[in-house]
Each structure stands twice: as C-alpha cells, then as structure tokens.
Amino acid sequence: MDDHGTELGRVVVGGGSGFIGRALVAELANAGYEVVVLSRTGKPVPRARVAVWDAGSVADWAKELDGAKSIVNLTGETITGLWTEDRKRSIVASRIESARAIGEAIKGCVKPPESWVNASAVGYYGGDTGDRPLSEASPPGDDFLARVARLWEGAVDAFDLPATRTVKVRVGFVLDHQGGALPPLALVTKMFLGGPVGSGKQYVSWVHLRDVVRLLRFAIEKPVSGPLNATAPNPVTNAKLMAELRHVLARPPVPAAPEWLFSPVANLLRIEPDLILGGQRALPVMTRFHGFEFEYPDLRRALENALKS
C-alpha cells in the first residue's frame, strides 16, 4: 500500500476537470486508485482529492507527486475556439508552463513517480499530410498545431528523469457528446448541413473517448515509453466521417460545403476552420505494438455510442 492506504497507489492528474480528465478520473477511481486532481480553482472533483496549483510554478502541490504511481498531464487551453494571436500564445504557454512545472516537481521528489504520461496531439504531424499513413516515428509538421505539439513534447523531453518513464499520448479527433469538435459537427448535421467539408478527402484520425481513457491508463500501468498515437486503427476521410454521422443521426445526403462557404460557418460556430479542412492519417502503430486493443475500432459503432446521450 502507498502512504494513503490504497493498494494501486496514487495518480495525480493535471487537467482533471476537462472532458477527458473527468472520464480518466472516474476510470482510475473505479479501478481503485487514489486520484488527486491538480486544479487552479480548488473546486471539488467527484471521486478525487483536489490540490490547488497555478499550472506554472512548483509549490505545495508538488508533494503529491512524491511516491505517486503516476502523474498524468492533460493541462492545456482548448484548441476548439478561434485562433486569435492572443489565443495562440495562450495555447502554447498553457502547455509548456505546466509541463515545465511538473518536470521540476519530479526532480525534487525523494521518490519520483513511476511514470509521467503527458498529452500531445496528432497535430504533431502537420495539418495537411494528405493520404500518407503516419506512425509515431513520422517526422513533425511545420504549421501552428505541429509547433504546439513539438513544443509540448519538447518540454517533457527537456528533463532527465531516470526513475520516471515518460509517455507522450498523441490524441486524435475525440468522439464524445460532451466535449471536443463532435458536438458542433453533430449540430450542423442535425440541421441538414452535414455534407463533406472542403474537398472531403482530408483524413480524420478519430478515436472514441473511452479508448483515450483506456490508453492513458495503459500508459500508467504498462512499461511503455515514448510517443503513442491515441487514434483508432481505421482513420477515414472527412467525407466518410460526415456520411457516417448523417447515417447515425438519420439525415439524408447533402452537397459538399466548399471551403469558401464552410469557413464563415465555422467562424460562427467558433471552430477554427483549419481543424476541419486539414487532417492526418495517423495510425496507432506503436500503441498496438505494445499490446493495446481498441474497444471502438469501427467508426459507426463509435459514433452510435458517443452520441447516444
């Protein structure tokens, strides 16, 4: 048992109040872990103890990492809004500063956590990679989202932590009814506007929220390190995604929305157009190599489950 009396140990979660974080907290608590959420506000989080932090400096919260099973960092300002220059700076800073603070905290531990699982994104590979299959070994892109992911992962890699495994989980397009880009896409589809966007040929590396949470737990418990793609093994084109979404929501086929038409609609919905007009065909090569099996490898079944609420 650890110092707090739980057999499985303590997992500290930065960003535990986000839609991925909430699902992870529930998963870990149900499994029997003691869960500590790092929070700016200190507001209660169901099934977890809360420690206040500013996500940018080492303070009293750092003691939670000493003797912990793992630290999972999901902290970062959402990318789903419009990317003003101020937003871009905030998106980058929120990721780098939290990772640096965690790294410094681990360095100060008498008994460092066994693993540091840090979120990243498939945007690492760039936003316009065509139909070329991408693995965890593929090189990074050079657009804004690629830069964000490179800097985020670089902030983790900057630390020499021999007692702590580091894992970067590159998350794709998450399917869930409560967060991410699926709810606004479902809304426009319900309004009979769910046609292909732009060329419709851009790939979407989707993943069900359940599998993201399962992979994060897998990274905590298994002796893995390095980058892992949190993307289902069957990425699809935007046209295929929208066709499956229309099927699940019982809507008829509609004409494609060209880029010139989609962009102002996206701005109205506060979605950055590049998130939909670009894409990656990212495959979970190392994820599957390490033995992880997806619960939702089929898009239609994943959408049906994600939207059932």
Secondary structure, DSSP 4 states (H G I P E B T S, - for coil): --TTS-SS-EEEEETTTSHHHHHHHHHHHHHT-EEEEEESS----TTSEEEE--SSS--GGGGGGTT-SEEEE-----SSS---HHHHHHHHHHHHHHHHHHHHHHHT-SS--SEEEEEEEGGGG-SEEEEEEE-TTSPP--SHHHHHHHHHHHHHHTS--TTSEEEEEEE-EEE-SSSTTHHHHHHHHHTT----BTTS-SEE-EEEHHHHHHHHHHHHHSS--EEEEES-S--EEHHHHHHHHHHHTT------B-HHHHHHHHHHTT--HHHHH-EEEE--HHHHHTT---S--SHHHHHHHHT--
